[in-house]
Each structure stands twice: as structure tokens, then as C-alpha cells.
Amino acid sequence: MSANNPDRGDAAKPQRMVIVGGSSGIGRATAEAAVAAGLGVMLVARDASKLARVADELGGVPWASVDMTDQSAVAKWTETLDAFDHLVITAASSSHGRFADMPLSDVRRMFDGKFFGPYAVAQACLPRIIAGGSITFFSGVLSRRPGLNCSGLGAVNSAVEGLTRALALELGPRIRVNCISPGMVRTEVYAGMPDDARQAMFRSTGESLPLGRVGEAREIAHAVLFAATNTFLTGQVLDVDGGHMIRQYATR
Ligand SMILES: NC(=O)c1ccc[n+]([C@@H]2O[C@H](COP(=O)([O-])OP(=O)(O)OC[C@H]3O[C@@H](n4cnc5c(N)ncnc54)[C@H](OP(=O)(O)O)[C@@H]3O)[C@@H](O)[C@H]2O)c1
């Protein structure tokens, strides 16, 4: 995959990618893939010590500790940024629960952590993203393939996908906007679960999929690089999900 965008005036210069969520899971795998493809990378997340460690492991890439749900912190950070090509936002927070019991405050927190955070970051970064650049958001299969006790998360994912299409229209032709919708992927997001339960969940979800397994972060990273660098792709939601959208109906 070329690290050069033919639409840029300075095509000789490596493209630069800012990855919000770059210290873990899919964001980290995207950073690894981007570095390997010759892009310049900046990692953003909250935990500074984790960021410093991952940045070091990636050969000393720059990083910034920013909580994307804190609008003034986001504004302050973007003031320090040079122009760059690609914004990728994998950062998110999510929670599950029965619709009947789930407190509205939890759902609002999830919208802050997976919709308004990315919205604010994209808006604040806009003046820094060069013509020919891109924004890649993240949703998830629950937007169109609901699961029990996941109504709030499904709604957030749908909102992210709607925002993607609207921004692709509004920001084109200068900037392309796409969204990756992963299926279940083995990342640190499940680190809080007991080992046995996590493995059982990966196994049973994997068995329900045409590809017979859950995904790996590098497989999603591959799609992020494609979305960011393909110069004729915009307004798309890419399902990178092992066939989750066409899987057999689950039994209750
Ligand atoms: N893994 C899956 O099975 C799966 C399935 C469907 C959809 N997705 C979606 O794919 C995306 C990536 O998931 P993942 O599994 O890679 O997650 P992950 O491993 O938990 O990584 C999340 C990253 O985001 C950062 N982050 C979280 N909240 C933040 C905030 N408020 N401000 C700045 N940084 C923040 C985290 O670092 P700090 O905590 O240090 O901030 C971390 O670097 C998410 O949108 C997720 O919903 C994942």
C-alpha cells in the first residue's frame, strides 16, 4: 500500500496519521501497520504511561494524552498540531444492559465516549487535515445486527454511521470520511472479563460466523489503512466482521 497520496502537492513527503485510541487494540494495530507502510503516526489516548510505552515500542512515535470527551482539552491539543493527512478515531467507551434496567446516565456516557468524543475530535482537527486527507470513524456490527442487551450501543453505532455519511457529503471533495464496523475482535477491550468467560465468548461467537473465528486487531488495521488511503472511497461503512452480517440467527 502506497504511503503517498497522488492528490497531495508534496507527494514525496510521507503521509501523517493521527490515531485517537492508538495505545490499545485496533488503534495500536493500526499504528503498527501505518508505521510499517511508511506513514508518520501520532498516538492519542488518556493514559500517558501506556502511550509512552506503546510509542516507544513503535520506534519513538509522538503521542499526546487527551481525553476526547473533554472539549477544552481537545481544543488545546489541536492548537499544537501541525497539518496532517488522516484522522482515525478508534477510541470509545461502551456498556451493555437490558433496556428495562439500563440507567439513562450510562447511555449518555456511552454517547459521550463513542459519538460526541469522536465528533468533537473530528471538528477540532478539521482545520489541520490537509486536502486529500481522510477521517475514519468506528462503529460496530450492533448498528445493523442488534444483540440482546445492547440497544444503547447499537444506537451509538448507528449515529456514528449516520455522521460518516453526512460528513462525507459535507466535507467532500477536500476530505473523505469513512467508518469501519468491526465484528468481535480480540482486543484489550475485553480484558476486564474473567479469562474463561472471555475465551468461551470468543469461541461461541467465532463458531456462529462464516469464518469460524473472531477477528484479530491487525485484520481491522488493514481495512483502516485501505479506508484512509484509497482516494475514491468516501461515505462508506466497511463491515470487517468475519461475516457477522450474514451469520445464522442466534437462538434465545
Ligand atoms: N474489539 C471489538 O470486539 C469491537 C467490536 C465492535 C466494535 N469495536 C469498536 O472498535 C473500536 C476500537 O476498539 P478496541 O477493541 O480497539 O478498543 P480498546 O482496545 O479498548 O482501545 C480503546 C483505545 O481508546 C482509548 N480511549 C478510550 N476512551 C478515550 C477517551 N475518552 N479519550 C481518548 N482516548 C480514549 C484507550 O486508551 P485510554 O483508556 O488510555 O484512554 C485505548 O487506547 C471502538 O470504537 C470499539 O467500539 C470493537
The ligand as an SDF file (V2000), in Angstrom:
LIG
                    3D

 48 52  0  0  0  0  0  0  0  0999 V2000
  -12.9640   -5.1450   19.9370 N   0  0  0  0  0  0  0  0  0  0  0  0
  -14.1750   -5.4560   19.4680 C   0  0  0  0  0  0  0  0  0  0  0  0
  -14.6550   -6.6170   19.5520 O   0  0  0  0  0  0  0  0  0  0  0  0
  -15.0250   -4.4030   18.8080 C   0  0  0  0  0  0  0  0  0  0  0  0
  -16.2570   -4.7870   18.2500 C   0  0  0  0  0  0  0  0  0  0  0  0
  -17.0600   -3.8240   17.6220 C   0  0  0  0  0  0  0  0  0  0  0  0
  -16.6400   -2.5080   17.5900 C   0  0  0  0  0  0  0  0  0  0  0  0
  -15.4430   -2.1550   18.1660 N   0  0  0  0  0  0  0  0  0  0  0  0
  -15.0570   -0.7530   18.1180 C   0  0  0  0  0  0  0  0  0  0  0  0
  -13.7360   -0.6340   17.6110 O   0  0  0  0  0  0  0  0  0  0  0  0
  -13.0940    0.4950   18.2320 C   0  0  0  0  0  0  0  0  0  0  0  0
  -11.7710    0.0810   18.8260 C   0  0  0  0  0  0  0  0  0  0  0  0
  -11.9860   -0.9110   19.8280 O   0  0  0  0  0  0  0  0  0  0  0  0
  -10.7820   -1.6520   20.5750 P   0  0  0  0  0  0  0  0  0  0  0  0
  -11.2520   -3.0170   20.8650 O   0  0  0  0  0  0  0  0  0  0  0  0
   -9.5100   -1.4220   19.8470 O   0  0  0  0  0  0  0  0  0  0  0  0
  -10.7430   -0.8300   21.9690 O   0  0  0  0  0  0  0  0  0  0  0  0
   -9.6020   -0.7700   23.1040 P   0  0  0  0  0  0  0  0  0  0  0  0
   -8.5900   -1.8620   22.9250 O   0  0  0  0  0  0  0  0  0  0  0  0
  -10.3350   -0.6920   24.4070 O   0  0  0  0  0  0  0  0  0  0  0  0
   -8.8730    0.6270   22.8380 O   0  0  0  0  0  0  0  0  0  0  0  0
   -9.5240    1.8340   23.0860 C   0  0  0  0  0  0  0  0  0  0  0  0
   -8.4950    2.9600   22.9810 C   0  0  0  0  0  0  0  0  0  0  0  0
   -9.1710    4.2100   23.1050 O   0  0  0  0  0  0  0  0  0  0  0  0
   -8.5960    4.9890   24.1530 C   0  0  0  0  0  0  0  0  0  0  0  0
   -9.6830    5.7880   24.7180 N   0  0  0  0  0  0  0  0  0  0  0  0
  -10.8360    5.3300   25.2870 C   0  0  0  0  0  0  0  0  0  0  0  0
  -11.5860    6.3660   25.7010 N   0  0  0  0  0  0  0  0  0  0  0  0
  -10.9090    7.5020   25.3650 C   0  0  0  0  0  0  0  0  0  0  0  0
  -11.1610    8.8900   25.5420 C   0  0  0  0  0  0  0  0  0  0  0  0
  -12.2670    9.3400   26.1710 N   0  0  0  0  0  0  0  0  0  0  0  0
  -10.2590    9.7910   25.0630 N   0  0  0  0  0  0  0  0  0  0  0  0
   -9.1370    9.3650   24.4450 C   0  0  0  0  0  0  0  0  0  0  0  0
   -8.8250    8.0570   24.2730 N   0  0  0  0  0  0  0  0  0  0  0  0
   -9.7010    7.1390   24.7410 C   0  0  0  0  0  0  0  0  0  0  0  0
   -7.9690    3.9370   25.1020 C   0  0  0  0  0  0  0  0  0  0  0  0
   -6.8870    4.4190   25.8900 O   0  0  0  0  0  0  0  0  0  0  0  0
   -7.1160    5.1260   27.3280 P   0  0  0  0  0  0  0  0  0  0  0  0
   -8.0410    4.2370   28.1100 O   0  0  0  0  0  0  0  0  0  0  0  0
   -5.7460    5.2730   27.9060 O   0  0  0  0  0  0  0  0  0  0  0  0
   -7.7390    6.4490   27.0120 O   0  0  0  0  0  0  0  0  0  0  0  0
   -7.4420    2.9350   24.0660 C   0  0  0  0  0  0  0  0  0  0  0  0
   -6.2220    3.4230   23.5050 O   0  0  0  0  0  0  0  0  0  0  0  0
  -14.1170    1.0450   19.2350 C   0  0  0  0  0  0  0  0  0  0  0  0
  -14.8740    2.0600   18.6340 O   0  0  0  0  0  0  0  0  0  0  0  0
  -14.9970   -0.1470   19.5130 C   0  0  0  0  0  0  0  0  0  0  0  0
  -16.2830    0.2050   19.9880 O   0  0  0  0  0  0  0  0  0  0  0  0
  -14.6430   -3.0690   18.7620 C   0  0  0  0  0  0  0  0  0  0  0  0
  1  2  1  0
  2  3  2  0
  2  4  1  0
  4  5  1  0
  4 48  2  0
  5  6  2  0
  6  7  1  0
  7  8  2  0
  8  9  1  0
  8 48  1  0
  9 10  1  0
  9 46  1  0
 10 11  1  0
 11 12  1  0
 11 44  1  0
 12 13  1  0
 13 14  1  0
 14 15  2  0
 14 16  1  0
 14 17  1  0
 17 18  1  0
 18 19  2  0
 18 20  1  0
 18 21  1  0
 21 22  1  0
 22 23  1  0
 23 24  1  0
 23 42  1  0
 24 25  1  0
 25 26  1  0
 25 36  1  0
 26 27  1  0
 26 35  1  0
 27 28  2  0
 28 29  1  0
 29 30  1  0
 29 35  2  0
 30 31  1  0
 30 32  2  0
 32 33  1  0
 33 34  2  0
 34 35  1  0
 36 37  1  0
 36 42  1  0
 37 38  1  0
 38 39  2  0
 38 40  1  0
 38 41  1  0
 42 43  1  0
 44 45  1  0
 44 46  1  0
 46 47  1  0
M  CHG  2   8   1  16  -1
M  END
$$$$
